[in-house]
């Protein structure tokens, strides 16, 4: 079975569920038959399908819930509230969380707002709040609000093609998948993504005392050549979660879960299986 066929099979096996929380419409998928629950919070491309290969591995041991963020959401408060509403709808009292890239920012807000609902926390290729980054993203937000959607998609497609150059296998498949994912994104999604990012960096401040049990409760996943979450971001995140376990991938940039799905899933599964 080639990757295109595997992806289509994954999609067919995971029909989307819907939920309305307050004024926002959420979509999410559920899969796996394990006894423990695992919440996967995606990055900017907002899809669990992007990492379907490692998701399928994790589903052998966990019941996996993967939401997509509503395009209309503009704040982290809205995202954390909707995620908890999904857990409630699925009858899940407590879940482990894997937050990847932007999903890692949501995960960090979630565990502080609802610590009783979260077991262990895996933060993948992400960072803590950064006031300086808020100013940068606010400038970007002001610019893209006046850009035609076609130009925004064009710029993102360039980035996706550069990212896909890392793939040694099935580069054509991944390039097509990433570019198609960008094509489907509406302008409101671009704009509100940056509104959420600015909200995170401006209005949230975390300290190591927030999670005093980080040594047993937190796993940090990063890469030795990540262009988006580089050494300084990694250093400050490790300082925020002193004693947390760390797993560093080699030569995977910001795409470890896709380039090395087996290693990625095994790092997560091993950590979550350890007794606290």
C-alpha positions in Angstrom: 0.0 0.0 0.0 1.5 3.4 -1.0 1.1 6.5 1.2 -1.8 7.9 -0.8 -3.8 4.8 -0.3 -2.8 4.6 3.4 -3.9 8.2 3.9 -7.3 7.6 2.2 -7.8 4.5 4.3 -7.0 6.5 7.4 -9.5 9.2 6.5 -12.2 6.6 5.8 -11.6 5.0 9.2 -11.9 8.3 11.0 -15.2 10.0 10.2 -15.4 13.5 11.6 -17.5 14.4 14.6 -18.9 17.8 15.2 -19.7 19.9 18.3 -20.9 23.4 18.9 -19.4 25.1 22.0 -20.6 28.6 22.7 -20.5 30.3 19.3 -17.9 28.1 17.6 -18.3 24.9 15.5 -15.7 22.3 16.2 -14.7 19.2 14.1 -12.7 16.4 15.6 -11.8 12.7 15.0 -11.7 9.8 17.4 -9.8 6.5 16.9 -8.0 3.7 18.7 -9.2 1.3 21.3 -6.8 1.7 24.2 -8.0 2.3 27.7 -6.2 5.6 28.2 -7.2 8.8 26.3 -4.7 10.8 24.3 -5.6 14.3 23.0 -3.6 15.5 20.0 -3.5 19.2 19.5 -2.3 20.1 15.9 -0.1 22.9 14.6 -0.9 25.7 12.2 -2.0 23.4 9.4 -4.7 22.2 11.8 -5.0 18.6 10.8 -4.2 15.2 12.4 -4.1 13.7 8.9 -0.7 15.4 8.4 0.8 12.9 10.9 -1.5 10.0 10.2 1.3 7.5 10.3 2.3 8.2 13.9 -1.3 8.6 14.9 -2.1 5.1 13.7 0.8 3.7 15.9 -0.4 5.6 19.0 -3.9 4.3 18.4 -2.7 0.8 19.2 -2.4 1.8 22.9 -4.6 4.8 23.3 -8.0 6.2 22.4 -6.9 9.2 20.4 -9.0 12.4 20.1 -7.8 15.0 17.5 -9.7 18.3 17.1 -9.3 20.9 14.4 -9.5 24.5 15.6 -12.5 26.6 14.4 -11.4 29.3 11.9 -13.5 31.8 13.8 -11.7 31.3 17.1 -9.5 34.4 18.0 -8.3 33.6 21.6 -6.7 30.8 23.5 -9.6 30.9 26.0 -11.9 29.9 23.2 -9.6 27.0 22.1 -9.1 25.6 25.6 -12.9 25.8 26.3 -13.7 24.0 23.1 -11.2 21.2 23.7 -12.6 20.6 27.2 -16.1 20.5 25.7 -14.9 17.8 23.3 -13.5 15.7 26.2 -16.8 16.1 28.0 -18.8 15.0 24.9 -16.6 11.9 24.6 -17.0 11.1 28.3 -13.3 11.6 29.0 -12.5 12.8 32.5 -8.7 12.9 32.1 -6.4 12.7 29.1 -2.8 12.8 28.2 -1.9 15.6 25.8 0.5 16.0 22.9 0.7 19.5 21.6 2.7 20.1 18.4 4.0 23.5 17.3 1.0 25.9 17.8 -0.8 23.0 19.5 1.9 23.1 22.1 0.9 26.7 23.0 -2.7 25.5 23.4 -1.6 22.6 25.5 0.3 24.8 27.9 -2.7 27.0 28.4 -4.9 24.0 28.8 -2.9 22.3 31.5 -2.8 25.4 33.6 -6.5 26.2 33.2 -7.7 22.6 33.7 -4.9 20.7 35.5 -7.4 18.1 36.8 -8.3 17.1 33.2 -4.7 16.5 32.0 -2.4 13.6 32.8 1.0 13.8 31.2 2.0 16.6 28.8 4.1 16.2 25.6 5.3 19.5 24.1 6.6 19.0 20.5 8.6 21.7 18.6 7.0 24.6 20.5 7.8 27.4 22.9 6.5 29.4 25.8 5.0 32.9 25.6 7.3 35.5 24.2 6.4 39.2 24.4 8.8 40.2 21.7 7.3 37.7 19.3 3.9 39.2 20.0 5.0 42.5 18.5 6.4 40.7 15.5 3.2 38.8 14.9 1.1 41.9 15.5 2.9 43.6 12.6 2.3 40.5 10.4 -1.3 40.5 11.4 -1.7 44.1 10.4 -0.2 43.4 7.0 -2.1 40.2 6.1 -5.5 41.7 7.0 -5.2 43.8 3.8 -3.6 41.1 1.6 -5.7 39.1 -0.9 -6.2 35.5 0.1 -4.5 34.3 -3.1 -1.2 36.1 -2.1 -1.3 34.6 1.4 -1.7 31.1 0.0 1.0 31.7 -2.5 3.5 32.7 0.2 2.5 29.7 2.3 2.9 27.4 -0.6 6.4 28.5 -1.1 7.1 27.6 2.5 5.4 24.2 2.2 7.5 23.4 -0.9 10.7 24.3 1.0 9.6 22.1 3.9 8.8 19.2 1.6 12.4 19.2 0.2 13.4 17.4 3.4 11.5 14.3 2.4 13.7 11.5 1.1 10.7 9.3 0.2 7.5 10.2 -1.5 8.5 13.9 -1.9 5.9 14.4 -4.6 3.1 13.0 -2.4 4.0 15.2 0.6 4.5 18.3 -1.5 1.1 17.8 -3.1 -0.5 17.1 0.3 1.0 20.2 2.0 0.2 22.5 -0.9 -3.3 21.2 -1.1 -3.7 21.8 2.6 -2.7 25.4 2.2 -5.1 25.8 -0.8 -8.1 24.9 1.4 -7.2 27.5 4.1 -9.5 30.5 4.1 -8.2 34.0 4.8 -10.1 34.2 8.0 -8.0 31.3 9.2 -4.8 33.1 8.5 -5.9 36.2 10.2 -7.3 34.5 13.3 -4.3 32.2 13.7 -2.2 35.3 14.2 -4.8 36.8 16.6 -4.5 33.6 18.7 -0.7 33.7 18.6 -0.7 37.4 19.7 -3.1 36.6 22.5 -0.8 33.8 23.7 2.3 35.9 23.7 0.8 39.0 25.1 -1.6 37.7 27.7 0.0 34.6 29.2 2.9 34.3 31.5 4.2 30.9 32.7 6.7 30.1 35.5 8.4 26.8 36.5 6.3 26.8 39.7 3.1 26.3 37.6 4.0 22.6 37.2 6.2 21.6 40.1 5.9 17.9 38.9 7.3 18.6 35.4 10.1 16.1 35.9 7.6 13.2 35.8 4.8 14.9 33.9 6.3 16.6 30.9 8.2 15.4 27.8 9.8 17.9 25.5 10.3 16.9 21.8 12.6 19.0 19.6 15.0 18.8 16.7 18.6 19.8 16.3 17.8 21.9 13.2 14.3 23.3 13.7 14.1 26.6 11.9 10.9 27.6 13.8 11.7 26.5 17.3 15.4 26.8 17.4 18.0 26.6 20.2 16.9 29.8 22.1 13.3 28.7 22.1 14.3 25.2 23.2 16.5 26.6 26.0 13.7 28.8 27.4 11.2 26.0 27.2 13.5 23.6 29.2 14.0 26.3 31.8 10.2 26.6 32.1 9.9 22.9 32.7 13.0 22.0 34.8 13.7 18.3 35.0 11.4 17.4 32.1 12.4 14.5 29.9 13.8 15.6 26.5 14.0 13.7 23.2 15.8 15.4 20.4 15.4 14.3 16.7 18.2 14.6 14.2 17.8 16.3 10.7 14.0 16.6 10.9 13.5 20.4 11.2 9.9 21.1 12.2 8.6 17.9 10.8 9.8 15.1 13.1 6.4 13.5 13.4 6.2 13.1 9.7 9.8 12.3 8.8 10.3 9.9 11.6 6.8 8.7 12.6 8.0 5.5 14.2 10.6 7.2 16.4 8.1 10.0 17.3 5.3 7.6 18.3 7.7 5.4 20.3 9.0 8.4 22.2 5.5 9.5 23.1 4.2 6.0 23.9 7.2 5.1 26.1 6.9 8.3 28.1 3.1 8.0 28.6 3.5 4.3 29.6 5.9 5.1 32.5 4.4 5.3 35.9 4.4 8.8 37.4 
